[in-house]
Amino acid sequence: MRLLLLVAVLLLSVGCSEEQQNKISRFGVSWLEGDYKVTFYEGSHKKEWLLLDGKVTSDPQKGYYFFWVKVGGKSKYVQVPISRTTIEEI
């Protein structure tokens, strides 16, 4: 359901100014707060992260998702290409 809402917002943004699109983009960032499984694929390589009560941000112009994960009790910053990454709500 949330994915459909995001797609609808993005389709409506086509006729908006760049500033309006940036505002809508920032709205999308807050939409990606919660519990997610992020999976990165490159050839036969697959890497997964679980974000519990986390936040995934994106920069579509640069083509990356950004997020923080806990690894061994420490926070680690991760940046993955949008084109090779899936995000699933859990």
C-alpha positions, 0 to 999 in steps of 0.5 A, a space after each residue: 500500500 505504501 509503495 503505491 502511495 509513493 508511486 502515485 506521489 512520484 507520478 504527480 510530481 512530473 508536472 511540479 517545479 524542481 523545488 516542489 519535487 525536492 519537497 516531495 522527495 523529502 516526504 518520501 524519505 520520511 516514508 521509509 522509516 520503519 522495519 525493512 530488509 534491504 538487499 543488494 545484488 551484484 551478479 551472483 553476490 547478494 548482501 542483506 541488511 535488516 533495519 529495525 526501526 531504521 530509516 532509508 534515505 535516497 538520492 535519486 539524482 546520484 542513484 543511491 540509498 543510504 542507511 545505518 545498520 548495527 554491526 557487532 554493536 557498532 553503527 555502520 553507514 551503508 550506501 548502495 546503488 538504487 538500480 541493484 537494491 530492493 527494499 522490503 517492509 517487514 
